[in-house]
Every structure is written in C-alpha cells, then in structure tokens.
Amino acid sequence: MIKHPLQINSILYSSWGYDQTNINFYQVIELVGNATVVLRELAQEMAPLQKRKAVQKSNF
C-alpha cells in the first residue's frame, strides 16, 4: 500500500457538475494509519462574478 502525502491541515478540493461547476473544500483533520485520512468539509463563499472562481472561506 502506498503512503499518502497528506498532513494534518492539508486542504483538498473537489470540482464537479455539468451545467454548472460546483467546488467543495475539505481539510484533513486526522491521519489514520498510512493510507486513510479523516476530512471535514469547509464552508465557502462565492467570489464576485468577474473573478469566476470559488474561494475558500477561512473558518478553521
């Protein structure tokens, strides 16, 4: 099994959708063994339309 490169407080994101793009942010809060992590979803807020990107909201 390959060890993951993540550390506590690493930030991950997932981008998904078809007609619209949805982005979710996650924070690593616990390392479990060499191949598993525990995540928590982070709150987010939309940037103004001119920027056309989601930004992570500082809530941790």
Backbone bond lengths (Angstrom), bond angles and torsions (degrees), N, CA, C in turn:
res aa  C-N    CA-C-N  psi(-1)  N-CA   C-N-CA  omega(-1)  CA-C   N-CA-C  phi
1 M - - - 1.450 - - 1.533 108.82 -
2 I 1.310 116.54 137.62 1.461 121.85 -178.20 1.528 109.90 -87.92
3 K 1.326 116.61 133.86 1.470 121.51 178.09 1.531 109.34 -74.96
4 H 1.303 116.65 135.05 1.468 121.44 178.91 1.532 109.84 -75.01
5 P 1.337 118.38 155.07 1.470 122.22 -179.80 1.533 113.36 -90.36
6 L 1.320 118.91 6.27 1.463 121.69 -174.04 1.517 112.08 -78.04
7 Q 1.338 114.82 154.67 1.461 122.54 177.21 1.524 108.02 -130.80
8 I 1.332 116.50 164.23 1.464 120.66 174.22 1.533 107.86 -55.86
9 N 1.312 117.56 137.38 1.466 127.00 -178.98 1.524 114.14 77.92
10 S 1.336 119.52 3.07 1.461 120.22 172.03 1.528 108.22 -60.49
11 I 1.327 116.95 144.27 1.463 122.13 178.98 1.529 108.24 -109.56
12 L 1.324 115.69 129.63 1.464 122.44 177.95 1.524 108.18 -118.64
13 Y 1.330 116.33 158.79 1.461 118.75 174.43 1.514 109.93 -139.95
14 S 1.308 114.79 156.29 1.450 122.64 177.06 1.520 107.51 -129.13
15 S 1.320 116.32 130.63 1.459 122.06 178.95 1.527 107.79 -115.94
16 W 1.332 116.93 127.97 1.454 120.02 -176.96 1.525 109.92 -151.93
17 G 1.303 115.85 164.33 1.460 121.17 177.32 1.516 111.51 129.35
18 Y 1.321 116.42 166.16 1.457 121.64 -179.62 1.524 109.92 -118.87
19 D 1.313 118.29 -68.16 1.465 121.06 179.48 1.521 112.40 -78.84
20 Q 1.305 116.48 -17.13 1.464 121.85 176.74 1.519 106.87 -141.63
21 T 1.299 116.91 156.68 1.462 120.45 178.17 1.518 109.00 -102.18
22 N 1.307 115.98 126.86 1.458 122.80 177.65 1.521 107.67 -111.32
23 I 1.310 116.94 137.00 1.459 121.32 -179.87 1.519 108.39 -128.10
24 N 1.328 115.57 129.86 1.460 121.99 176.46 1.519 108.28 -117.66
25 F 1.339 116.36 141.93 1.459 122.20 178.13 1.522 109.30 -112.99
26 Y 1.326 115.82 143.75 1.460 122.04 -179.62 1.521 109.74 -135.28
27 Q 1.320 115.98 148.60 1.467 122.72 177.55 1.523 108.20 -117.63
28 V 1.338 116.74 134.95 1.462 121.33 175.01 1.527 107.40 -75.35
29 I 1.340 116.86 122.11 1.466 120.05 -178.82 1.524 112.53 -112.97
30 E 1.339 116.87 -13.36 1.466 118.96 -179.41 1.521 109.56 -157.05
31 L 1.322 116.68 140.28 1.457 122.62 173.45 1.521 107.39 -101.69
32 V 1.329 116.66 129.25 1.465 121.80 -179.40 1.522 107.36 -119.95
33 G 1.317 116.89 102.91 1.459 119.77 -177.30 1.519 111.17 67.93
34 N 1.331 115.62 -155.61 1.467 120.80 -177.15 1.525 113.84 -95.84
35 A 1.332 117.97 -10.45 1.459 118.85 -172.19 1.524 114.66 -130.17
36 T 1.321 118.65 6.07 1.463 120.71 -175.95 1.522 110.36 -133.73
37 V 1.331 115.81 143.11 1.464 121.09 174.50 1.522 108.54 -130.58
38 V 1.331 116.25 158.32 1.461 122.42 173.41 1.523 106.52 -106.94
39 L 1.338 116.11 130.64 1.463 122.14 -177.50 1.515 110.68 -113.16
40 R 1.343 114.93 156.08 1.461 120.32 167.01 1.515 106.65 -128.17
41 E 1.321 116.04 140.45 1.459 120.37 178.94 1.520 109.07 -76.61
42 L 1.326 116.57 137.84 1.460 122.36 179.53 1.523 110.10 -98.04
43 A 1.321 115.46 148.49 1.465 120.49 174.19 1.526 108.19 -69.88
44 Q 1.305 116.52 158.35 1.461 120.23 179.10 1.513 109.22 -146.56
45 E 1.311 115.35 162.65 1.461 120.62 175.33 1.517 107.62 -137.56
46 M 1.314 116.37 150.62 1.456 120.51 -178.15 1.522 110.60 -81.45
47 A 1.312 115.38 138.43 1.457 121.50 174.21 1.535 107.70 -77.02
48 P 1.329 117.45 161.96 1.472 119.20 175.67 1.529 110.62 -54.70
49 L 1.326 117.09 151.01 1.462 121.58 -175.21 1.524 113.55 -56.95
50 Q 1.326 118.32 -28.59 1.455 120.14 -179.74 1.536 111.19 -61.80
51 K 1.324 117.06 -33.45 1.464 120.81 -177.69 1.524 111.71 -79.26
52 R 1.325 117.56 -27.54 1.463 123.50 177.30 1.524 113.98 52.92
53 K 1.309 117.45 42.15 1.461 119.82 175.19 1.521 109.44 -152.32
54 A 1.308 116.08 153.38 1.466 120.93 176.00 1.517 108.32 -85.54
55 V 1.305 116.70 147.54 1.460 120.69 177.85 1.519 109.08 -122.18
56 Q 1.306 115.07 144.53 1.457 120.47 178.35 1.516 109.43 -70.62
57 K 1.309 117.40 134.70 1.457 122.17 177.54 1.523 107.99 -91.19
58 S 1.314 117.78 129.42 1.464 121.58 -179.21 1.524 109.30 -72.87
59 N 1.319 116.13 100.92 1.460 119.72 -179.75 1.523 111.62 -134.90
60 F 1.307 116.89 26.01 1.464 119.52 177.39 1.498 110.45 -136.73
